Each structure stands twice: as structure tokens, then as C-alpha cells.
Amino acid sequence: MFKLFKVALAVIFPLILTVLAASWYLSNYLSSELPLSEPSAVFVLEPGTGFSTMVNQLQQRGWVEKPQVLKLYGRLNPHIAEIKAGEYRFELGVSLAESLAMMRAGDVVRHQLTLLEGWTVTQLLAYLAKQPLLEEQVLQNDASIWLALGVAEPLSPVPEGLFFPDTYDYHLDDKPSTILLRAYKRMQHVLNNEWEARDAGLPYTNAYEALVMASIIEKETGVPEERAQIAGVFVRRLKLGMRLQTDPTVIYGLGAEYTGNLRGSHLRDDNNLYNTYRQMGLPPSPIALAGREAIHAALHPAEGEAIFFVAKGDGTHSFSATLKEHEAAVKRYQLSQRRADYRSAPPAPEK
């Protein structure tokens, strides 16, 4: 019996030592730092890449020695080999074990892009098309865009103004339509919340009309603190049955025809549905992306009596309640002190 024990001990003890030594070696191997040559490095794991191929790619980068050890470790521990495709950024000092954990968790690089207030959808699509990290995708500025986004019942078939301007995270090879869908849903959320908290007695029949007004405010406002005042002017004009007579809507309706010079013939054009010098009420759609502040102003216009405003030339405006006051302001700011960088504003409505 004792001899049998000695034989078993002679067999088991070396085996235990071997297992302990292997565990110690593997622990040190996995805790070793990736030998990066720079403070950080990007590693792209393409869709469909298996664990063994990933190890070979790490070896080719000079980041892994003894790749067979790592492959054996993956075969013995199948959950370790469950890696996710994507773009990973490894920082100097990251261990092999930490890099594997990142790829198992899908802890991919997040990029950012910003959609700006005042952009048209045409400008927005051009911006997305220039982002080199996004997947190439052809999107049109018309009703077909909703099919690409998977939106069955949009607020309007016309996509103009329906995307919320903000900064959005994205991953390598995301589709532009993915970002646009998030921006559309964000606009719905913001617009609905603001609409529910709107002032009483506003001349809008629905939230979409408020968004149309917000887009005009966005294009007319040079300084943030004037948004509510400009909203007040336009709301009072609507209530009085006056034309809005705002240049940005006319310019939007002209499209590529506008070359930087707004002429009298443009203001007399009855065929331009966005010509608020000739058309009554709001234009048929927004003219730009409106931010939350512009939407809030459209739904909470400042009280007062002003129905005119004229640009001072520095981005701010002079507001007037009577035509006489307005004509004096026009003479002062447009005729007497006109500057090369002068910013225009709507002239007086027709009597």
C-alpha cells in the first residue's frame, strides 16, 4: 500500500508542478504589455475574423510572441475566443489580457461628428459623405431617404429640418443612415417635449409648423439672446395677417439660383413658394436645421409690440413697433452706417 502511494505521489507531484508552472507562465504571458511603438495604436478586426487569424494579425504587428501559446489558450477556453469585429485603440501599457478583454466586450473606438444648426439637408448629406470612417451610402434629399432610414411615417415627406443638430458618436463603418435615424428620433423627442410645454395662443396648428418657424428664427438670429424677440415679431405678423417677408426663406427657395445677391426680381417672384414677400403665412417646410433654443423661442416668443426689425450690421437688430420708427432705423443702420460685413434683415412688410 505504501509503495503504491509512493508511486502515485511520484506521478502526481510532477504533474502538479507542471500545471503550476504552466499557469505561472501563462499568467505572466497574458499580463505582458503589448510592445507598442507609439502612445496608442489602432487595430481593426474585420467581420468574420476568427481567433486564430486575429492572433496571426497581432503577430504580424509584432505585438505577440509565441502565437501558438495564445491559440492553444483560446482552444482550451472557448469563451476567450468569442471576439467581436470593430476598431480598437490600444494604449501604451495595455496588457495582452486587457486587449483580449476589449475584443471580447466589443469595446470599440467611438468617433464623433457634429451636425450644425442652420444647415440644410443638402449640406448635411454632403458633410456625411465626406466622413472617411463612415460606410459609403448614397442618400437623396427627397422622400426616398425615409426608406433608407426605415421610417414608415415621417413628420413630412420633405426631409428638410427634420434632423436634430448635435454631436453624435459613431463607430468605424457605421452607415450615414444610422446617424440620420438617431438625429431624426432626437428631433422628434425634442420637438414633442417643447410642443407640450408651448405658450397658449400661438398661430400654429401643429408642432411641424412650429419647427418651420424655428428654422426661420435659426437663420435670422445673429446673437442667441434675440431669438425670442425675433420669434415675437414673426408671431405677431402671423396674427396680424402680415407677410413674414424674411430673406432666408426666399434664398432657400431659390436654391442653386441664388449666387449671393438677392435681387428685387427675386422678391417679386410669385412662383417661389418660399418667397414670404409674396406668399402669406409660413413656407411649406423648414429651411434649415433648428436647434433646441430656436424651437423653444418659436414656442415661447417674447411679448411686446415690435413688428419690424432691422440688422444693425454687427449681428444684432433694432426692433420697432411702428413703420415710422422702423424707417428711421433703416435710415440709421442700412443707409448711413452700412459696412462691408453688414448683415441684412427683413425690410418692412407691405402696407
Legacy VTK file of the C-alpha trace (Angstrom):
# vtk DataFile Version 3.0
C-alpha trace
ASCII
DATASET POLYDATA
POINTS 351 float
0.000 0.000 0.000
2.814 2.354 0.945
4.642 1.516 -2.269
1.501 2.296 -4.247
1.248 5.666 -2.501
4.852 6.456 -3.312
4.305 5.603 -6.963
1.185 7.784 -7.139
2.989 10.637 -5.451
5.886 10.288 -7.846
3.473 10.641 -10.771
1.077 13.265 -9.402
3.597 15.610 -7.811
5.473 16.348 -11.058
2.149 16.774 -12.775
1.069 19.319 -10.171
4.373 21.137 -10.550
3.926 21.123 -14.330
0.393 22.567 -14.052
1.547 25.254 -11.605
4.490 26.142 -13.805
2.235 26.328 -16.876
-0.270 28.507 -15.010
2.529 30.809 -13.831
3.928 31.023 -17.359
0.506 31.713 -18.893
-0.285 34.343 -16.262
2.963 36.162 -16.996
2.428 35.759 -20.745
-1.068 37.289 -20.641
-0.031 40.108 -18.289
2.834 41.164 -20.561
2.384 44.547 -22.223
1.836 44.848 -25.938
5.112 46.267 -27.347
3.549 49.334 -28.986
5.915 51.718 -30.739
3.594 54.706 -30.192
1.460 56.015 -27.296
-1.585 54.388 -28.916
-2.302 52.157 -31.879
-5.445 51.226 -33.777
-6.256 47.608 -34.546
-9.145 46.822 -36.908
-10.794 43.440 -36.577
-12.788 42.783 -39.746
-16.165 40.999 -39.569
-15.791 37.217 -39.709
-12.228 37.204 -38.356
-11.610 34.147 -36.153
-9.478 33.973 -33.030
-6.582 32.199 -34.726
-6.476 34.727 -37.576
-6.622 37.576 -35.060
-3.587 36.109 -33.240
-1.703 35.920 -36.547
-2.520 39.594 -37.195
-1.213 40.550 -33.761
1.972 38.606 -34.510
2.376 40.404 -37.848
2.197 43.718 -35.995
4.994 42.475 -33.727
2.741 42.553 -30.684
2.656 38.831 -29.865
5.428 36.294 -29.373
4.741 32.562 -29.326
1.343 32.825 -31.051
0.799 29.058 -30.696
0.558 29.521 -26.934
-2.219 32.064 -27.355
-4.041 29.901 -29.896
-3.884 26.896 -27.546
-5.202 29.088 -24.743
-8.140 30.065 -26.962
-8.914 26.453 -27.865
-8.873 25.389 -24.215
-11.053 28.364 -23.235
-13.706 28.829 -25.965
-15.230 31.898 -24.276
-11.875 33.662 -24.648
-12.104 33.237 -28.419
-15.512 34.987 -28.676
-14.149 38.239 -30.105
-16.158 40.984 -31.809
-15.315 42.818 -35.005
-14.576 46.517 -34.873
-11.938 49.198 -34.481
-9.918 49.036 -31.262
-7.449 51.521 -29.813
-4.731 50.046 -27.599
-2.903 52.479 -25.338
0.728 52.146 -24.279
0.903 49.840 -21.261
-2.099 47.697 -22.168
-1.567 44.021 -21.475
-2.324 41.131 -23.797
-5.102 40.008 -21.438
-6.636 43.505 -21.438
-6.568 43.709 -25.226
-8.321 40.324 -25.449
-10.931 41.506 -22.936
-11.586 44.606 -25.054
-12.183 42.482 -28.142
-14.492 40.122 -26.255
-16.506 43.049 -24.877
-16.609 44.887 -28.201
-15.036 47.952 -26.587
-14.514 49.632 -29.956
-13.369 53.162 -30.733
-16.081 55.817 -30.662
-15.766 58.677 -33.130
-17.784 61.887 -33.118
-19.279 64.216 -35.695
-21.378 67.343 -35.302
-24.445 68.408 -37.272
-24.708 72.199 -37.177
-27.689 74.477 -36.648
-28.630 76.307 -39.831
-27.507 73.544 -42.197
-29.804 72.400 -44.976
-30.232 68.670 -45.608
-28.142 69.084 -48.754
-25.262 70.429 -46.647
-25.826 67.698 -44.075
-25.651 64.880 -46.630
-22.532 66.389 -48.216
-20.875 66.505 -44.795
-21.678 62.861 -44.040
-20.459 61.780 -47.483
-17.043 63.308 -46.704
-16.539 61.352 -43.464
-13.865 58.746 -44.345
-14.726 56.428 -41.443
-18.362 56.024 -42.407
-19.548 53.403 -44.871
-20.271 54.801 -48.314
-24.001 55.210 -48.822
-25.942 57.151 -51.448
-28.739 59.178 -49.857
-31.002 61.611 -51.688
-32.547 64.806 -50.351
-36.084 63.667 -51.073
-38.752 61.283 -49.797
-36.580 58.256 -50.685
-34.389 58.997 -47.679
-37.067 57.664 -45.334
-36.866 54.225 -46.931
-33.120 54.157 -46.256
-33.773 55.154 -42.639
-36.616 52.684 -42.200
-39.088 55.424 -41.229
-42.574 54.491 -42.397
-44.458 57.637 -41.345
-42.130 60.667 -41.120
-43.309 64.056 -39.904
-43.153 65.162 -43.540
-42.133 63.576 -46.871
-39.767 66.559 -47.219
-36.714 65.768 -45.032
-35.645 69.407 -44.626
-35.228 70.426 -40.999
-36.199 67.054 -39.511
-32.767 66.117 -38.116
-31.623 67.454 -34.767
-28.310 69.342 -34.857
-25.986 67.894 -32.217
-22.795 65.870 -31.701
-23.199 62.143 -32.334
-20.955 59.162 -31.550
-20.366 56.551 -34.206
-18.144 53.566 -34.952
-15.956 52.705 -37.912
-18.019 51.717 -40.963
-21.339 52.833 -39.486
-23.819 53.918 -42.155
-24.769 57.603 -42.516
-28.402 56.477 -42.353
-27.767 55.147 -38.828
-26.687 58.598 -37.660
-29.554 60.291 -39.507
-32.093 57.974 -37.885
-30.777 58.912 -34.447
-30.896 62.598 -35.380
-34.469 62.212 -36.643
-35.621 60.463 -33.472
-33.861 63.083 -31.369
-35.667 65.853 -33.254
-38.998 64.116 -32.665
-38.250 63.858 -28.953
-37.131 67.480 -28.548
-39.944 68.881 -30.701
-42.640 66.882 -28.911
-41.373 67.924 -25.477
-41.186 71.592 -26.459
-44.604 71.450 -28.129
-46.226 70.044 -24.992
-44.848 72.963 -22.954
-45.732 75.691 -25.510
-47.313 79.032 -24.722
-51.047 79.441 -25.287
-52.476 81.291 -28.272
-49.733 80.586 -30.801
-50.616 80.707 -34.532
-49.501 77.117 -35.250
-51.825 74.206 -35.912
-49.198 71.555 -35.105
-45.620 71.004 -33.977
-44.347 70.825 -37.567
-45.423 74.430 -38.211
-43.556 75.430 -35.059
-40.471 73.710 -36.473
-40.854 75.686 -39.704
-40.877 78.885 -37.668
-37.892 77.698 -35.602
-35.852 77.189 -38.774
-36.523 80.789 -39.822
-35.534 82.038 -36.376
-32.347 79.968 -36.614
-31.377 81.640 -39.891
-32.360 85.155 -38.808
-30.681 85.196 -35.398
-27.157 86.521 -35.094
-26.990 86.512 -31.291
-28.717 83.909 -29.087
-30.421 86.391 -26.770
-32.501 87.784 -29.655
-34.194 84.513 -30.603
-37.309 85.145 -28.506
-37.592 88.741 -29.752
-37.392 87.694 -33.398
-39.909 84.935 -32.700
-42.196 87.565 -31.182
-42.012 89.711 -34.314
-42.868 86.821 -36.636
-45.665 85.511 -34.410
-47.267 88.965 -34.262
-47.030 89.284 -38.052
-48.839 85.968 -38.479
-51.547 87.007 -36.048
-51.986 90.341 -37.838
-52.182 88.692 -41.252
-48.941 90.298 -42.401
-46.431 88.602 -44.649
-43.297 87.392 -42.876
-41.035 88.967 -45.526
-37.817 87.284 -44.456
-34.819 86.946 -46.778
-33.653 83.446 -45.677
-36.857 81.814 -46.923
-36.518 83.458 -50.327
-32.865 82.399 -50.566
-33.795 78.825 -49.655
-36.468 78.737 -52.347
-34.021 79.987 -54.958
-31.681 77.052 -54.343
-28.734 76.983 -56.745
-30.112 80.069 -58.494
-29.006 82.195 -55.548
-25.409 83.365 -56.048
-25.074 85.741 -53.100
-27.080 88.688 -54.418
-30.777 88.869 -53.545
-32.424 90.978 -56.240
-35.760 92.749 -56.418
-36.916 90.294 -59.077
-36.399 87.511 -56.556
-38.636 89.265 -54.043
-41.374 89.742 -56.689
-41.333 86.101 -57.826
-44.757 84.566 -57.212
-43.569 81.118 -58.312
-41.193 80.737 -55.377
-43.304 79.036 -52.698
-40.751 80.116 -50.101
-40.980 83.790 -51.103
-42.528 85.191 -47.938
-42.647 88.624 -49.574
-45.390 87.291 -51.861
-46.785 84.245 -50.045
-48.882 84.554 -46.908
-48.165 82.577 -43.764
-45.376 80.098 -43.179
-43.379 78.498 -46.012
-44.245 74.866 -46.833
-41.316 73.328 -44.921
-38.414 74.231 -42.643
-35.486 75.883 -44.367
-32.679 74.572 -42.134
-31.826 72.513 -39.074
-33.121 74.259 -35.954
-31.607 73.727 -32.517
-33.494 73.385 -29.245
-33.087 77.100 -28.443
-34.710 78.174 -31.716
-37.543 75.665 -31.220
-38.057 76.933 -27.692
-38.159 80.532 -28.934
-40.752 79.682 -31.593
-42.965 78.244 -28.861
-42.204 80.926 -26.275
-41.955 84.203 -28.227
-41.129 87.369 -26.327
-44.041 89.659 -25.591
-44.050 93.175 -26.991
-45.351 95.327 -29.794
-42.495 95.184 -32.303
-43.451 94.004 -35.781
-40.318 95.255 -37.552
-36.615 94.650 -37.105
-33.535 95.702 -38.988
-29.963 94.450 -38.721
-27.504 96.866 -37.146
-24.617 95.315 -39.055
-22.951 93.647 -36.066
-25.251 90.637 -35.833
-27.814 92.332 -33.569
-31.091 94.008 -34.567
-33.103 97.115 -33.883
-36.783 96.340 -33.143
-39.624 98.759 -33.882
-43.363 98.843 -33.234
-44.281 101.426 -35.887
-43.397 101.934 -39.508
-42.054 105.408 -38.719
-39.648 104.008 -36.112
-38.624 101.258 -38.472
-37.911 103.640 -41.365
-35.732 105.719 -39.042
-33.837 102.570 -38.008
-33.401 101.571 -41.648
-32.006 105.009 -42.433
-29.646 104.825 -39.486
-28.322 101.299 -39.891
-28.786 100.450 -43.578
-28.250 103.762 -45.312
-25.984 105.806 -43.048
-23.724 103.202 -41.461
-23.640 100.379 -43.966
-20.498 98.284 -43.574
-18.772 95.749 -45.811
-19.713 92.950 -43.389
-23.275 94.218 -42.945
-25.871 91.547 -42.166
-29.312 92.033 -43.672
-32.749 91.507 -42.132
-36.305 91.593 -43.465
-37.398 95.017 -44.664
-40.748 96.466 -43.664
-43.863 94.455 -44.640
-46.069 95.848 -47.345
-48.638 98.348 -46.075
LINES 1 352
351 0 1 2 3 4 5 6 7 8 9 10 11 12 13 14 15 16 17 18 19 20 21 22 23 24 25 26 27 28 29 30 31 32 33 34 35 36 37 38 39 40 41 42 43 44 45 46 47 48 49 50 51 52 53 54 55 56 57 58 59 60 61 62 63 64 65 66 67 68 69 70 71 72 73 74 75 76 77 78 79 80 81 82 83 84 85 86 87 88 89 90 91 92 93 94 95 96 97 98 99 100 101 102 103 104 105 106 107 108 109 110 111 112 113 114 115 116 117 118 119 120 121 122 123 124 125 126 127 128 129 130 131 132 133 134 135 136 137 138 139 140 141 142 143 144 145 146 147 148 149 150 151 152 153 154 155 156 157 158 159 160 161 162 163 164 165 166 167 168 169 170 171 172 173 174 175 176 177 178 179 180 181 182 183 184 185 186 187 188 189 190 191 192 193 194 195 196 197 198 199 200 201 202 203 204 205 206 207 208 209 210 211 212 213 214 215 216 217 218 219 220 221 222 223 224 225 226 227 228 229 230 231 232 233 234 235 236 237 238 239 240 241 242 243 244 245 246 247 248 249 250 251 252 253 254 255 256 257 258 259 260 261 262 263 264 265 266 267 268 269 270 271 272 273 274 275 276 277 278 279 280 281 282 283 284 285 286 287 288 289 290 291 292 293 294 295 296 297 298 299 300 301 302 303 304 305 306 307 308 309 310 311 312 313 314 315 316 317 318 319 320 321 322 323 324 325 326 327 328 329 330 331 332 333 334 335 336 337 338 339 340 341 342 343 344 345 346 347 348 349 350
